[in-house]
Amino acid sequence: MTIAAKVDNTIKRIRQFSAGKKVNIAFSGGLDSTLVLFLARETLGKERVVAVNIDFGLFTYKRATQNIKTICEELQVELYQISGESEQREMMKRGPDCNLCTKKIKLGLIKACAGDKLILTGSNQSDSWGKYGTEYSSLYFAPLFSYCKEEIQEMADFLNLKVGRIGEHAYREGCKLKHLLKPLVNLDYHGKAVSLSNEILLEQMKELNIYSEIANVKIIGPLNNNIALINIYPIPSNQEHLKKITDSISSIKEIDSCTIVSQPLQLTIKANKGQFNNLRSRYWVEQGRLQREFAVPLEFRWLLTTNHRLKTFQVVDYNYRKAN
């Protein structure tokens, strides 16, 4: 199927499922939801499209906030924002769970606002909803469901649709809290560490004019020790740039230690019994959640936690892998 045919087919599907009525777009300002917003506007007209965004406050990138406002202004569509701060903080006290956050908070709050109106999402074959979900379910419709990220980028290019990158990942960009790989028990300690470090990293990357496909700071360690693992890929060759970045992250008082990830690692992960015994879930954490956002190859050492409050997993330590 040609790119033009994919675009036409997506427009037909939006027209079919919406029946010409007003729709809500679950809008993050990223490539996927921006393409859906654009195609819905072209199909239904700007008066029948509302972009609904969940604002996570401290954990929303500054660039994402600007992207959201700019795109809606350029497309002349209504933007409605809902705060998800308190719900997200409460959920993440028991450990990282991006899928549950998407289902219960991002989409859940939008559904509560939308009532009986159709909600269009950017879900596709490059995310967990696309891999394990359905194109339509309970008033949620994913018009890009059958496409992968590369096809979505081709469609956006074909339409001359430009979406400014946040800078954390070439394909997968979200909120800063996904880089906290342990429970959000203390907002002023764990929360500020992950928020400030990731915002500062992107500011440094821009200032130093460093191109990257991956740029994030993963916060790991025991609950009383914030270890910052700085991921940049490709890793810059300029050692002065790396030192400046490391010094900037180290200066954050909520960070206890930090390092540039520059060689293969073994991550030690503690998990509750349900996740520990679920090999499919462990594989998704390893390959779907961690490996694709680290700058180096990873190995994993899983341990059964004794912390009964941990609902998902916690990366408690790292070691450099031994050479074969």
Backbone torsions as a table, in degrees:
resi	resn	phi	psi	omega
1	MET	NA	132.8	179.6
2	THR	-72.2	164.8	178.6
3	ILE	-61.8	-43.5	179.4
4	ALA	-59.3	-40.2	179.7
5	ALA	-66.5	-37.3	177.7
6	LYS	-64.1	-41.6	178.1
7	VAL	-63.4	-48.2	-179.9
8	ASP	-60.9	-41.3	-179.7
9	ASN	-64.3	-38.7	179.5
10	THR	-66.2	-41.4	177.2
11	ILE	-61.7	-42.4	178.9
12	LYS	-62.2	-39.5	-178.9
13	ARG	-68.6	-38.4	177.3
14	ILE	-64.1	-43.7	179.0
15	ARG	-62.9	-40.8	-178.0
16	GLN	-65.5	-49.1	-175.1
17	PHE	-75.8	-30.6	-179.1
18	SER	-81.9	-23.3	-176.1
19	ALA	55.4	29.9	177.5
20	GLY	76.7	5.6	-178.0
21	LYS	-91.0	167.9	-179.3
22	LYS	-64.5	139.3	-178.7
23	VAL	-128.9	159.3	173.1
24	ASN	-109.0	139.2	177.4
25	ILE	-108.3	124.3	173.2
26	ALA	-72.6	100.7	-165.0
27	PHE	-113.2	120.6	179.0
28	SER	-107.2	-13.4	-175.6
29	GLY	89.7	0.2	177.0
30	GLY	-85.1	179.0	-175.8
31	LEU	-59.4	-49.2	-173.8
32	ASP	-61.2	-53.7	-176.8
33	SER	-71.2	-26.3	176.7
34	THR	-69.3	-40.7	177.2
35	LEU	-63.0	-43.2	178.0
36	VAL	-61.9	-44.2	179.3
37	LEU	-60.2	-45.3	-179.6
38	PHE	-61.9	-47.8	-177.4
39	LEU	-68.4	-35.5	176.8
40	ALA	-66.0	-40.4	177.4
41	ARG	-63.6	-41.8	178.5
42	GLU	-65.8	-33.7	-177.0
43	THR	-79.0	-45.3	-169.3
44	LEU	-108.6	-15.6	-174.6
45	GLY	91.4	150.2	-173.5
46	LYS	-64.2	-25.4	-178.1
47	GLU	-70.6	-20.6	-176.9
48	ARG	-104.5	14.6	-177.2
49	VAL	-128.2	129.4	174.9
50	VAL	-124.5	125.6	175.1
51	ALA	-87.0	119.5	-179.3
52	VAL	-111.2	121.7	-176.2
53	ASN	-119.8	137.3	175.0
54	ILE	-95.2	120.5	-177.7
55	ASP	-95.4	121.2	-179.4
56	PHE	-101.4	17.8	171.8
57	GLY	57.0	-113.9	-177.5
58	LEU	-54.6	-27.9	-173.6
59	PHE	-101.6	9.0	173.7
60	THR	-96.5	127.7	178.2
61	TYR	-63.0	142.6	177.9
62	LYS	-58.2	-40.1	-179.0
63	ARG	-66.5	-35.2	179.0
64	ALA	-64.8	-42.4	178.4
65	THR	-59.5	-43.4	179.5
66	GLN	-68.3	-41.7	178.3
67	ASN	-57.6	-45.0	-177.8
68	ILE	-59.2	-48.4	-178.8
69	LYS	-67.3	-42.5	-177.8
70	THR	-63.7	-46.2	-178.0
71	ILE	-62.8	-44.6	-179.3
72	CYS	-65.6	-37.4	176.9
73	GLU	-65.9	-43.1	-179.1
74	GLU	-66.5	-37.1	-179.9
75	LEU	-86.7	-7.1	179.2
76	GLN	57.2	44.4	176.6
77	VAL	-113.9	153.6	-179.4
78	GLU	-69.4	135.3	176.3
79	LEU	-112.3	125.7	177.5
80	TYR	-122.2	122.5	-177.1
81	GLN	-111.2	139.6	-179.9
82	ILE	-123.1	135.4	177.0
83	SER	-78.5	128.7	175.4
84	GLY	-118.0	15.7	-174.4
85	GLU	-59.4	-55.9	-173.8
86	SER	-64.6	-40.1	179.7
87	GLU	-64.9	-41.9	-178.9
88	GLN	-67.0	-43.5	-179.0
89	ARG	-62.4	-41.0	179.6
90	GLU	-65.2	-42.8	-178.5
91	MET	-64.1	-41.7	-173.2
92	MET	-80.5	-0.6	175.0
93	LYS	-63.8	-24.6	-176.2
94	ARG	-98.4	6.4	178.4
95	GLY	121.6	162.0	-177.6
96	PRO	-62.0	136.3	177.6
97	ASP	-159.7	76.5	-176.9
98	CYS	-65.4	-36.9	-179.2
99	ASN	-64.4	-42.9	178.7
100	LEU	-67.5	-36.1	177.3
101	CYS	-62.1	-43.3	178.2
102	THR	-61.9	-45.6	-175.6
103	LYS	-71.2	-49.0	-172.1
104	LYS	-86.2	-35.1	-174.5
105	ILE	-102.0	-60.8	-177.7
106	LYS	-58.9	-55.8	-178.0
107	LEU	-81.4	-32.6	-179.0
108	GLY	-64.3	-44.6	179.5
109	LEU	-67.9	-35.7	178.3
110	ILE	-67.0	-40.5	-179.7
111	LYS	-65.4	-39.1	178.4
112	ALA	-62.2	-32.8	179.0
113	CYS	-79.9	-35.8	-172.6
114	ALA	-76.8	-24.5	-177.6
115	GLY	67.4	-122.9	-177.8
116	ASP	-97.1	13.5	178.6
117	LYS	-83.4	149.3	178.1
118	LEU	-67.7	139.1	177.8
119	ILE	-114.1	122.1	177.7
120	LEU	-96.5	132.9	179.3
121	THR	-119.1	165.8	178.5
122	GLY	-94.9	13.6	-176.8
123	SER	-58.3	142.2	-176.0
124	ASN	-154.5	-175.8	-174.6
125	GLN	-70.5	-5.2	178.5
126	SER	-96.0	4.0	176.6
127	ASP	-129.1	173.3	-173.4
128	SER	-67.3	-33.3	177.8
129	TRP	-62.7	-44.3	-179.8
130	GLY	-65.0	-34.9	-178.0
131	LYS	-77.2	-36.6	-171.6
132	TYR	-120.4	-7.3	-177.8
133	GLY	-99.0	-158.4	179.6
134	THR	-130.3	161.5	-178.5
135	GLU	-63.9	-37.8	-178.6
136	TYR	-134.6	133.4	177.3
137	SER	-160.5	121.5	172.5
138	SER	50.8	50.5	178.0
139	LEU	74.4	6.4	170.1
140	TYR	-97.9	128.7	179.4
141	PHE	-128.9	128.6	-179.5
142	ALA	-110.1	92.1	-176.7
143	PRO	-65.6	-17.9	178.5
144	LEU	-99.7	13.6	-170.1
145	PHE	-51.5	-41.1	-173.0
146	SER	-87.2	0.1	-175.8
147	TYR	-105.8	151.2	175.1
148	CYS	-95.1	173.9	-175.0
149	LYS	-60.6	-38.3	-180.0
150	GLU	-64.0	-40.4	178.1
151	GLU	-66.4	-37.5	178.7
152	ILE	-65.4	-40.3	177.0
153	GLN	-64.2	-40.0	178.0
154	GLU	-62.6	-40.0	178.8
155	MET	-65.8	-41.9	178.0
156	ALA	-63.7	-42.4	178.2
157	ASP	-63.4	-41.0	179.6
158	PHE	-60.3	-35.9	-179.3
159	LEU	-89.3	2.0	-177.6
160	ASN	57.3	39.7	-178.4
161	LEU	-96.2	113.6	-176.4
162	LYS	-102.4	127.6	178.1
163	VAL	-122.3	118.8	-179.7
164	GLY	-67.7	131.4	178.5
165	ARG	-73.2	144.2	169.3
166	ILE	-69.5	-42.8	177.0
167	GLY	117.7	-6.7	-176.5
168	GLU	-79.9	-27.7	-177.8
169	HIS	-158.6	143.9	-178.3
170	ALA	-65.6	-27.7	-176.0
171	TYR	-124.9	-32.5	-173.3
172	ARG	-118.8	106.4	179.2
173	GLU	-126.1	138.7	-176.6
174	GLY	-149.4	-138.7	-179.9
175	CYS	-95.5	162.7	-175.9
176	LYS	-69.4	-24.7	-174.9
177	LEU	-67.0	-20.0	178.9
178	LYS	-67.0	-14.1	179.0
179	HIS	-89.8	-1.3	172.5
180	LEU	-89.4	109.3	-173.3
181	LEU	-99.4	39.5	174.7
182	LYS	-159.4	171.4	-177.2
183	PRO	-62.5	144.9	176.2
184	LEU	-87.9	75.3	-176.3
185	VAL	-82.3	-40.6	-177.1
186	ASN	-122.2	109.6	-177.1
187	LEU	-61.2	-40.4	-177.4
188	ASP	-73.2	-17.0	179.4
189	TYR	-106.9	-64.7	-179.5
190	HIS	-68.8	-44.5	-176.6
191	GLY	-64.7	-48.2	-179.6
192	LYS	-66.5	-35.2	179.7
193	ALA	-59.2	-48.2	-177.0
194	VAL	-74.9	-35.2	-179.2
195	SER	-70.3	-52.1	-176.5
196	LEU	-66.6	-42.3	-176.2
197	SER	-64.2	-41.6	-178.6
198	ASN	-73.8	-33.9	176.4
199	GLU	-68.1	-43.3	179.6
200	ILE	-64.8	-39.9	179.4
201	LEU	-58.7	-47.0	-179.0
202	LEU	-66.5	-34.7	176.0
203	GLU	-64.4	-41.2	178.6
204	GLN	-66.5	-41.2	179.7
205	MET	-61.0	-41.9	179.3
206	LYS	-67.8	-44.5	-178.9
207	GLU	-62.5	-38.7	-177.6
208	LEU	-89.1	-0.7	178.5
209	ASN	57.3	48.9	-179.9
210	ILE	-101.0	123.5	175.3
211	TYR	-82.8	140.6	176.6
212	SER	-150.4	152.8	170.4
213	GLU	-94.4	-26.2	176.8
214	ILE	-133.1	133.6	175.2
215	ALA	-152.5	102.7	179.2
216	ASN	-153.7	165.5	174.0
217	VAL	-121.3	111.3	177.0
218	LYS	-86.7	129.4	177.6
219	ILE	-101.7	115.8	-178.3
220	ILE	-126.0	-174.3	174.6
221	GLY	109.7	175.1	173.3
222	PRO	-61.0	167.7	-176.8
223	LEU	-63.8	-24.8	-178.8
224	ASN	-99.1	14.9	-176.9
225	ASN	-148.5	107.7	179.9
226	ASN	-90.5	107.6	176.7
227	ILE	-99.9	123.3	-178.5
228	ALA	-99.8	117.6	175.0
229	LEU	-102.7	111.4	-175.3
230	ILE	-90.3	115.9	-179.5
231	ASN	-105.0	120.2	173.4
232	ILE	-134.8	124.7	178.4
233	TYR	-136.4	127.9	-4.1
234	PRO	-64.9	147.7	179.9
235	ILE	-70.5	125.1	-179.1
236	PRO	-60.7	143.0	179.1
237	SER	-85.4	-17.6	-178.5
238	ASN	-77.5	109.7	-175.9
239	GLN	-68.7	-29.5	177.2
240	GLU	-66.0	-37.9	176.5
241	HIS	-64.3	-43.3	-180.0
242	LEU	-64.2	-39.4	178.8
243	LYS	-65.1	-40.3	179.7
244	LYS	-63.8	-41.5	178.7
245	ILE	-64.4	-46.9	-180.0
246	THR	-61.8	-42.7	179.0
247	ASP	-62.4	-39.4	-179.6
248	SER	-65.2	-43.3	179.7
249	ILE	-69.4	-39.3	-179.7
250	SER	-64.1	-26.3	-177.1
251	SER	-74.1	-12.4	178.0
252	ILE	-71.9	122.5	-172.7
253	LYS	-65.1	-23.9	-180.0
254	GLU	-82.5	-4.5	177.2
255	ILE	-97.0	125.4	-178.7
256	ASP	-89.7	-31.3	175.7
257	SER	-160.0	156.5	178.6
258	CYS	-151.0	157.1	178.5
259	THR	-152.6	149.5	171.1
260	ILE	-79.1	127.3	178.3
261	VAL	-77.6	109.5	-172.7
262	SER	-128.6	-3.1	177.0
263	GLN	-148.0	160.7	-174.6
264	PRO	-53.2	142.6	-175.8
265	LEU	-121.9	157.1	163.6
266	GLN	-112.4	125.7	177.0
267	LEU	-101.0	134.0	175.2
268	THR	-97.0	122.0	-174.1
269	ILE	-120.4	127.6	171.3
270	LYS	-99.6	141.5	-177.8
271	ALA	-142.3	155.2	175.1
272	ASN	-71.2	169.7	-172.5
273	LYS	-59.9	-40.7	-178.3
274	GLY	-61.4	-46.6	-179.6
275	GLN	-74.9	-36.5	-180.0
276	PHE	-59.8	-38.9	-177.0
277	ASN	-88.1	-5.1	-178.1
278	ASN	-100.5	98.8	-174.8
279	LEU	-65.1	-33.6	178.0
280	ARG	-65.7	-42.5	178.3
281	SER	-64.6	-40.7	178.3
282	ARG	-64.7	-40.0	178.3
283	TYR	-62.5	-41.1	180.0
284	TRP	-65.1	-40.4	176.4
285	VAL	-61.3	-45.6	-177.2
286	GLU	-65.7	-53.6	-171.6
287	GLN	-95.5	-35.8	-178.4
288	GLY	-84.9	-27.6	-174.9
289	ARG	-106.6	-46.1	-170.7
290	LEU	-96.4	-56.5	-171.9
291	GLN	-57.2	-41.2	-175.7
292	ARG	-71.0	-10.6	179.9
293	GLU	-114.1	6.9	174.3
294	PHE	-104.6	152.5	-175.5
295	ALA	-84.3	-6.8	-175.8
296	VAL	-136.1	163.1	174.6
297	PRO	-64.5	146.5	-177.1
298	LEU	-121.2	150.3	163.4
299	GLU	-119.6	162.2	-173.0
300	PHE	-132.9	137.3	175.6
301	ARG	-121.4	112.5	-175.7
302	TRP	-98.0	137.1	176.6
303	LEU	-128.9	146.7	176.1
304	LEU	-81.8	124.5	-176.1
305	THR	-76.1	153.7	171.3
306	THR	-102.4	-0.6	179.0
307	ASN	-85.8	104.0	-175.0
308	HIS	-73.0	-9.9	177.0
309	ARG	-84.4	-15.3	-179.3
310	LEU	-76.0	116.7	-176.6
311	LYS	-91.5	-27.2	-177.2
312	THR	-123.2	-101.4	-177.3
313	PHE	-143.4	167.9	177.3
314	GLN	-149.2	124.0	174.6
315	VAL	-82.8	112.3	-170.8
316	VAL	-99.3	-19.6	-176.8
317	ASP	-162.5	169.3	175.3
318	TYR	-144.4	155.3	173.6
319	ASN	-142.9	149.1	173.4
320	TYR	-73.9	136.4	-178.2
321	ARG	-68.4	141.5	178.7
322	LYS	-74.7	141.5	178.6
323	ALA	-69.0	141.4	178.8
324	ASN	-72.7	NA	NA
